[in-house]
Amino acid sequence: MKISIEIHQHMYRADLAAPIDLSIPIGPNGPRAWYVDPVRIETVMTDRFTGSVALGGAVNFRNIHFNPHGHGTHTETQGHIDADVQSINQTLRQFFFLARLITVEPTAFSGKEEAYVKHGDAIITAAQLERRWEDQLQPEALIIRTLPNTHDKLSKNYSNTNPAYFEPKALRYMRSKGILHLLTDLPSVDREEDGGKLLAHHAFWKSGFPTDTDCTISEMIYAANEVADGYYLLNLQIAPFENDATPSKPVIFKLDEI
C-alpha cells in the first residue's frame, strides 16, 4: 500500500507495507533503567480460574508488571516533570509527523563540572546538532541514533552505568528549530544522577517555545545500522494510558520524492 503526501509543496510517496519499527519490546529480557527489576509477566491463578491454556485453562490471562519510564521504548509528556501530571493519552492527539533521523557520537565532557555534569561524561551537544542541521524540510520530529550502535541496546540494564545524555542547550536548540518530538535510543535525555535537576527535560518543555505542552520525548528506541540517516514519515503509536508516560511503538516509513 503506497500513499502520496504533500510536504512544503513537494510530493512524496511512502510505502505503508514497508514499515521500519524503532521500538524495543517490553519483556523480561528487554532493556531497563532507573534501578527497576525486570518485567514480570505472570499467569493469573485462583481456586476457580487457570489463566493458561497450556495448564488446562480456556484462555491465557496474565498480569504484566512494568514501569513505563524504566522498561523498553516509551514516550513521555511534560507531565513527567510537572506537579500536575498530564496524561500522554490526552496530550498527544496527532500521530503522523515528518521526521529526520541523524546519527551522533557523544563526546567526552571536559568543561566546568556541576552536579549534573562531570568530566568524562559522554554527552550530545548543541554544537554537534548545529553541524548536522539542515532546514530543507523543517521536520517536526528528530530521531537521534547514538554511536556505538550495538545490539546491546535491545537488552541492556542501564542502571548504575552513567549512560550518555544531552546537554540542555541541545534540547533548546531543537525546540528553536521547530522540533516537537524527540526520539532517542538513550534511556534519558538527562544524566542518570544529576541531583534532580533534569535540566535537559526542562529545556525541552519549559523554554517558552510555542506548543511546549504538546511536545513529547521518546526514549530507548532502536534504529538498526542499516536504516539510513534521512527524512521519514513517522507514525508515533502509543498505548492509551492515562499517565505521563506510556509504552510506545514509533514506526517510520521511507519517503521518496515524486
BELFENMO-V598045 format. One line per field, one symbol per residue. burial: # if it has 9 or more other ideal C-beta (glycine too) atoms within 8 Angstrom, else .. A space follows every 10 residues. Layout:
BEGIN
burial = ???
END
This chain:
BEGIN
burial = ....#.#... ######..## .###.#...# ####.#..## #.##....#. ##....#... ##.#.#.### ########## ##...####. ##....#### ####.####. .....##... ######.##. ......#.## ######..#. ..##...##. ..######## #####...## ########## ##.#..#### #######... .######### ###...#... ######.#.. #.######## #####...
END
